[in-house]
Amino acid sequence: MQANVGDTLLVHGHVVGQKDRKGQIVEVRGPGGSPPFVVRYDDGHEQLVYPGPDAVVMPPGDGS
């Protein structure tokens, strides 16, 4: 998985009724755009993320 600052990280819910989480990638700490990423979620908090198979990176303007 590769990302750039400004891309959107979409993490799908794991169980029925759990909403997807969406946030903007504000920092890429891995080499060549690889994880981990610092993500600012819609509710304003930031988190260091190592995305799993339930996550998708979307470039700006791609449904975000």
C-alpha positions as protocol buffer text, in pm:
chain_id: "A"
residue {
  index: 1
  type: MET
  ca { x: 0 y: 0 z: 0 }
}
residue {
  index: 2
  type: GLN
  ca { x: 136 y: 340 z: -99 }
}
residue {
  index: 3
  type: ALA
  ca { x: 5 y: 688 z: -17 }
}
residue {
  index: 4
  type: ASN
  ca { x: 86 y: 1057 z: -38 }
}
residue {
  index: 5
  type: VAL
  ca { x: 9 y: 1340 z: 203 }
}
residue {
  index: 6
  type: GLY
  ca { x: -343 y: 1460 z: 123 }
}
residue {
  index: 7
  type: ASP
  ca { x: -477 y: 1118 z: 21 }
}
residue {
  index: 8
  type: THR
  ca { x: -779 y: 975 z: 202 }
}
residue {
  index: 9
  type: LEU
  ca { x: -761 y: 655 z: 404 }
}
residue {
  index: 10
  type: LEU
  ca { x: -1091 y: 466 z: 416 }
}
residue {
  index: 11
  type: VAL
  ca { x: -1112 y: 186 z: 673 }
}
residue {
  index: 12
  type: HIS
  ca { x: -1416 y: -37 z: 633 }
}
residue {
  index: 13
  type: GLY
  ca { x: -1615 y: -145 z: 940 }
}
residue {
  index: 14
  type: HIS
  ca { x: -1541 y: -494 z: 1073 }
}
residue {
  index: 15
  type: VAL
  ca { x: -1886 y: -594 z: 1194 }
}
residue {
  index: 16
  type: VAL
  ca { x: -2246 y: -531 z: 1094 }
}
residue {
  index: 17
  type: GLY
  ca { x: -2351 y: -183 z: 1205 }
}
residue {
  index: 18
  type: GLN
  ca { x: -1996 y: -50 z: 1241 }
}
residue {
  index: 19
  type: LYS
  ca { x: -1944 y: 252 z: 1019 }
}
residue {
  index: 20
  type: ASP
  ca { x: -1651 y: 303 z: 786 }
}
residue {
  index: 21
  type: ARG
  ca { x: -1386 y: 550 z: 908 }
}
residue {
  index: 22
  type: LYS
  ca { x: -1242 y: 809 z: 676 }
}
residue {
  index: 23
  type: GLY
  ca { x: -947 y: 1037 z: 736 }
}
residue {
  index: 24
  type: GLN
  ca { x: -687 y: 1245 z: 558 }
}
residue {
  index: 25
  type: ILE
  ca { x: -326 y: 1129 z: 551 }
}
residue {
  index: 26
  type: VAL
  ca { x: -122 y: 1414 z: 701 }
}
residue {
  index: 27
  type: GLU
  ca { x: 215 y: 1237 z: 722 }
}
residue {
  index: 28
  type: VAL
  ca { x: 375 y: 935 z: 556 }
}
residue {
  index: 29
  type: ARG
  ca { x: 647 y: 786 z: 777 }
}
residue {
  index: 30
  type: GLY
  ca { x: 747 y: 482 z: 573 }
}
residue {
  index: 31
  type: PRO
  ca { x: 994 y: 481 z: 284 }
}
residue {
  index: 32
  type: GLY
  ca { x: 856 y: 549 z: -63 }
}
residue {
  index: 33
  type: GLY
  ca { x: 502 y: 627 z: 52 }
}
residue {
  index: 34
  type: SER
  ca { x: 454 y: 309 z: 253 }
}
residue {
  index: 35
  type: PRO
  ca { x: 301 y: 279 z: 603 }
}
residue {
  index: 36
  type: PRO
  ca { x: 285 y: 386 z: 874 }
}
residue {
  index: 37
  type: PHE
  ca { x: 68 y: 691 z: 810 }
}
residue {
  index: 38
  type: VAL
  ca { x: -46 y: 966 z: 1043 }
}
residue {
  index: 39
  type: VAL
  ca { x: -418 y: 1010 z: 972 }
}
residue {
  index: 40
  type: ARG
  ca { x: -650 y: 1292 z: 1079 }
}
residue {
  index: 41
  type: TYR
  ca { x: -1003 y: 1153 z: 1101 }
}
residue {
  index: 42
  type: ASP
  ca { x: -1325 y: 1346 z: 1037 }
}
residue {
  index: 43
  type: ASP
  ca { x: -1380 y: 1387 z: 1412 }
}
residue {
  index: 44
  type: GLY
  ca { x: -1047 y: 1576 z: 1439 }
}
residue {
  index: 45
  type: HIS
  ca { x: -823 y: 1326 z: 1618 }
}
residue {
  index: 46
  type: GLU
  ca { x: -496 y: 1202 z: 1470 }
}
residue {
  index: 47
  type: GLN
  ca { x: -361 y: 849 z: 1487 }
}
residue {
  index: 48
  type: LEU
  ca { x: -58 y: 654 z: 1366 }
}
residue {
  index: 49
  type: VAL
  ca { x: -196 y: 383 z: 1138 }
}
residue {
  index: 50
  type: TYR
  ca { x: -55 y: 64 z: 992 }
}
residue {
  index: 51
  type: PRO
  ca { x: -343 y: -12 z: 752 }
}
residue {
  index: 52
  type: GLY
  ca { x: -473 y: -366 z: 725 }
}
residue {
  index: 53
  type: PRO
  ca { x: -652 y: -542 z: 439 }
}
residue {
  index: 54
  type: ASP
  ca { x: -975 y: -358 z: 526 }
}
residue {
  index: 55
  type: ALA
  ca { x: -824 y: -19 z: 432 }
}
residue {
  index: 56
  type: VAL
  ca { x: -814 y: 163 z: 97 }
}
residue {
  index: 57
  type: VAL
  ca { x: -610 y: 468 z: -2 }
}
residue {
  index: 58
  type: MET
  ca { x: -791 y: 712 z: -230 }
}
residue {
  index: 59
  type: PRO
  ca { x: -619 y: 1006 z: -400 }
}
residue {
  index: 60
  type: PRO
  ca { x: -776 y: 1354 z: -364 }
}
residue {
  index: 61
  type: GLY
  ca { x: -1090 y: 1391 z: -574 }
}
residue {
  index: 62
  type: ASP
  ca { x: -1158 y: 1015 z: -585 }
}
residue {
  index: 63
  type: GLY
  ca { x: -1481 y: 1002 z: -386 }
}
residue {
  index: 64
  type: SER
  ca { x: -1343 y: 1169 z: -75 }
}
